[in-house]
């Protein structure tokens, strides 16, 4: 997981995560007010 800093400026601030039953990962971002779902392909 990358992309939260660009040109020494914070674009996001990941603070917590949750692993789901399907193996994906939820990440909360306090700076952007977003929740990201990260998954993988087989």
N, C-alpha and C positions, 0 to 999 in steps of 0.2 A: 504494500500500500504506500503510494507516494503522492506527491503533488500538493502537500499542505503548505509548502514554502516556495515562493517564487520571487526572485530578485530581493532577497532578504525581507520579504513581506509575508506575513502569515495569511493564508487563504482559508485555513480551517484549523480546528483544534479538537482532534479526536480525544474523547475522555472515557468512554466505556465501550464494552463489547459484549456480545452474547453469541454463543455458538448454538445454532439450531440443529434439530434432529437430522436434517438432510446434509449436514456438514458445512453449510454456508455460515457466514459470519456477519452479524449486524454490528455496525460501528456508529456511535452517536457523535455528532460534531456540534459542540456548543457555539462555535464562531458562526457557522453558516445556518444553524438551526435545522440540521438535516440528519437523517439516518440513512447510512449506506449499507447495501447488502452486497457482500463479496461472495462469489461462488466460483467453482472451478468446472471446467469441461472435462469429459472423459475421452 
